[in-house]
Amino acid sequence: MSKDDVEIDIKKLLEKGKSLITDECCIYRVPLNIRKLNEDAYTPQVVSIGPFHHDTIDRLRDMESHKRMYCKSFLDRTHTTSESWISYIEREEPKIRSCYSGTLVSDKKKLLEIIFVDCGFILELFWRKYYDDNVLSDDINSLSAPWLTNMMLYDLLLLENQLPFYVLDNLYSASYDSTYGRNCNIPSFIELTYRFFGRFNISELTFVNNNEIKHFTDLIRVFHFKHPWRGEQELSRSDEFLKHLPSATQLSEAGVRFKFWTF
């Protein structure tokens, strides 16, 4: 092999280089040194969402058939064709890939299937939570057992277990807009999401701009860091307690005796 051939091969090799993280990247793998501290804290226990954990853990495979059933239920109720979803996900596939760090499954068809089923599952799950699936008249075995609901809730908050929020939002909107029209009295996806994760909305925020939310893990960040400024009249009971907590001097003047310990 000549020097020129080697130079050409190296140039081609360098052209294939790409950044591990794109501007759109928002869903990451937990660094290995952190994961080793507590593997279970970063790994889904009952349901895998997205490509990172798909078909990698035996205990998660049992949920796959239920996910497909929920997905079909959502499509049937909204009279949505699978072709419309497939077309949308195919168009968005490069952008969806760019939302994840590292290298994803190379098979385009497999990634499409994962996104398709997982989106349908989440939309149906949130819909049933919003309307209380115990009152829905169908033959579907629900996932409403408290222990299972709680485990799924926390699985859906794991950073490695996410879908891009905009994909869920767009598929949901397209499904209902095509069936009932834009002005129908149907809750938006952000409303369903707030209801599902309501226990974490400590600031009692009203709905934010959907574009601000990258995924469900990011939503929890929004709940905690978009805490509205509170004036003196809006202090909570705990704030009032801290505000009026007497100092050591005041306690001493009131007759409280202190014991000092030496070591």
Secondary structure as GFF3:
##gff-version 3
##sequence-region A 1 263
A	DSSP	alpha_helix	3	15	.	.	.	ID=ss1
A	DSSP	alpha_helix	32	35	.	.	.	ID=ss2
A	DSSP	three_ten_helix	39	42	.	.	.	ID=ss3
A	DSSP	alpha_helix	58	61	.	.	.	ID=ss4
A	DSSP	alpha_helix	64	77	.	.	.	ID=ss5
A	DSSP	alpha_helix	82	98	.	.	.	ID=ss6
A	DSSP	alpha_helix	108	131	.	.	.	ID=ss7
A	DSSP	three_ten_helix	133	135	.	.	.	ID=ss8
A	DSSP	alpha_helix	146	155	.	.	.	ID=ss9
A	DSSP	alpha_helix	165	180	.	.	.	ID=ss10
A	DSSP	alpha_helix	189	196	.	.	.	ID=ss11
A	DSSP	three_ten_helix	198	200	.	.	.	ID=ss12
A	DSSP	three_ten_helix	210	212	.	.	.	ID=ss13
A	DSSP	alpha_helix	216	225	.	.	.	ID=ss14
A	DSSP	three_ten_helix	232	234	.	.	.	ID=ss15
A	DSSP	alpha_helix	237	243	.	.	.	ID=ss16
A	DSSP	alpha_helix	248	253	.	.	.	ID=ss17
###
